[in-house]
Amino acid sequence: MKAKLDLHHRKAEKDRLEMEKDVSGHSYLACDRDFAQIERRKRVTKNYVPDHLEKMIRSAQHKNPFNVIRMNREDFKNLQEISDSFLNTTKLNISKACWIEVSKKNPTLVRTKTTFNEMEEWTSCNVLKRGKTLSDLKTTPLPQLDCKNPISQEKAKNLEDMLDYIPLAYISFYTGIIEKTKQNNPE
């Protein structure tokens, strides 16, 4: 499923967010072109560490380079946990929706259509759980995502077997990952 986000402007303000689910295999989104440029650049570069990947992505587009933001473990939040606490989407029937709209004025009311027909009526669904308020949601801190181990022991063993093929300058990066995996999963 691919999604296209269009922000509609009224009075130079973002009032609503509309999402249209494109038909699989028939969508050509801007992000598809971006990924294709990155893939082409990847074919002609050697990337061993995250710094190389950042540089490669930035250099994939010359006129308007991509903005790459390095994220750390603490940047990842557990949205599933907060969603389970505050939202009830069972009546939303999201799998059948083709067109979804959320307004700034009432973000807990989600409107959907099952076709792209402009004549079809919108179906509205309040997704906030009974007893919860929007201000509760806004003031609740996002819980940290529990990122246990970056790779499995089996993957660490495979990585260890490949160290002979990695240039010496980058081996410490990989041995650090292997050691962390061994510490987190003692045998």
Number of C-alpha atoms within 10 A of each C-alpha: 8 13 15 15 11 11 13 12 11 9 6 7 10 12 15 18 16 17 18 19 18 17 11 9 8 8 14 11 12 10 10 11 11 14 13 13 15 19 14 11 17 15 9 9 12 11 14 15 12 11 10 13 17 16 14 20 20 17 16 20 14 8 7 9 11 17 9 11 7 9 8 7 12 11 9 14 16 13 13 11 13 15 15 11 13 18 17 15 16 9 10 17 11 14 7 11 18 18 20 20 17 18 15 12 9 12 15 17 17 19 19 25 20 17 15 13 10 8 7 11 12 15 14 16 17 17 18 20 15 10 7 12 12 12 8 11 16 9 8 9 10 14 14 14 15 11 11 9 14 14 13 14 17 10 13 20 13 12 17 15 10 11 15 10 8 12 9 9 8 12 16 11 12 18 15 11 17 21 12 15 21 16 11 13 11 7 6
